[in-house]
Amino acid sequence: MPLRIILIDDDTSRAAFLTETLAAASYTVVAQLSAQDNLVEAVEQLDADIVLVDMDNPARDMLENCAHMTARAPRPIVLFTKQSDPQTISNAVRAGVTAYIVDGIDAQRLKPILDVAIAQFKEHQKLLADLDDTRTRLADRRDIDRAKAILMRLKQLDENAAYALLRKNAMAKRITLGEAARTVLAAAELLDHQGEK
């Protein structure tokens, strides 16, 4: 399957040339947008694989559009520009731009640039997923320890028995151990509030 590309370029003649160049390299341009168009909506509706931006001077609106897309429907973003100042580069990276290319589009270099951008994007997404997983596991461990302490106190159990009860409850309700722990914590908090009245 050829890569499905959304092209953003306010220069129509340059965009037409770029569309031909991409087609010659076996890519499919599924949409040509301006900087003001709704990028998130286009990416989701057209199921685009990558966003290619060709803009001499990427405006703040364009970068905000990219940032919004990165938050809602992340895709690799390759930006070709003439702007090389550090602040613009920094803003672009913060907006989710995967590859920032200053010296224009060279048809010979296009495929390697897109391949590297996609590989970097996938690696970045994997790191984010790993970080999210680590945070979830740490939060689960903290909540499980707190829930065990509550069960030990209320039911006069030792730590192993409290853990076994929590695990049994999780399996019976087909939820994770962390979710079962948070159920216990929520119930304990509710009981504490009622006791205060």
Residue pairs with C-beta under 8 A, 6 or more apart in sequence:
2 26
2 27
2 28
3 27
3 28
3 49
3 50
3 114
3 118
4 28
4 30
4 46
4 47
4 48
4 49
4 50
5 22
5 27
5 28
5 29
5 30
5 48
5 49
5 50
5 51
5 52
6 29
6 30
6 31
6 32
6 33
6 39
6 42
6 43
6 46
6 48
6 50
6 51
6 52
7 15
7 18
7 19
7 22
7 29
7 31
7 32
7 33
7 52
7 54
8 32
8 33
8 34
8 35
8 37
8 39
8 51
8 52
8 53
8 54
8 55
8 62
9 15
9 18
9 32
9 34
9 53
9 54
9 55
10 34
10 35
10 55
11 54
14 54
15 32
15 54
18 52
18 54
18 105
19 29
19 32
21 105
21 107
21 110
22 28
22 29
22 52
22 110
23 29
24 107
25 107
25 110
25 111
27 114
30 46
30 47
30 48
31 42
31 46
31 48
33 39
33 42
35 55
35 59
35 61
35 62
35 65
36 61
36 65
37 65
38 65
39 51
39 65
39 66
39 68
39 69
40 68
40 69
40 72
40 73
42 48
43 51
43 69
43 73
43 75
44 73
48 75
49 75
49 76
49 118
50 75
50 76
50 77
50 78
50 114
50 117
50 118
51 66
51 69
51 75
51 76
51 77
51 78
52 77
52 78
52 80
52 114
53 62
53 66
53 77
53 78
53 79
53 80
53 81
53 97
54 80
54 81
54 105
55 62
55 79
55 80
55 81
56 81
56 82
56 83
57 81
57 82
57 83
57 88
58 79
58 81
58 83
58 88
58 92
60 91
63 91
63 92
63 95
63 97
64 95
66 77
66 92
66 95
66 96
66 97
67 94
67 95
67 96
69 75
69 77
69 96
70 77
70 95
70 96
74 96
74 121
74 125
75 121
76 98
76 99
76 114
76 117
76 118
76 120
76 121
77 95
77 96
77 97
77 98
77 99
77 117
78 97
78 98
78 99
78 101
78 113
78 114
78 117
79 92
79 97
79 99
79 100
79 101
80 101
80 104
80 105
81 88
81 100
81 101
81 102
82 102
82 104
83 102
84 102
89 100
92 100
93 100
98 117
98 118
98 120
98 121
98 124
99 113
99 116
99 117
99 120
101 113
136 178
139 178
140 176
140 177
140 178
140 181
143 178
143 181
143 182
143 185
144 163
144 166
144 177
144 178
144 181
146 181
146 185
147 162
147 166
147 180
147 181
147 182
147 184
147 185
148 159
148 162
148 163
148 166
148 181
149 162
150 184
150 185
150 188
151 157
151 162
151 165
151 166
151 184
152 158
152 159
152 162
154 188
155 162
155 165
157 165
166 177
166 180
166 181
166 184
167 177
167 180
169 180
169 183
169 184
170 176
170 177
170 179
170 180
173 180
175 183
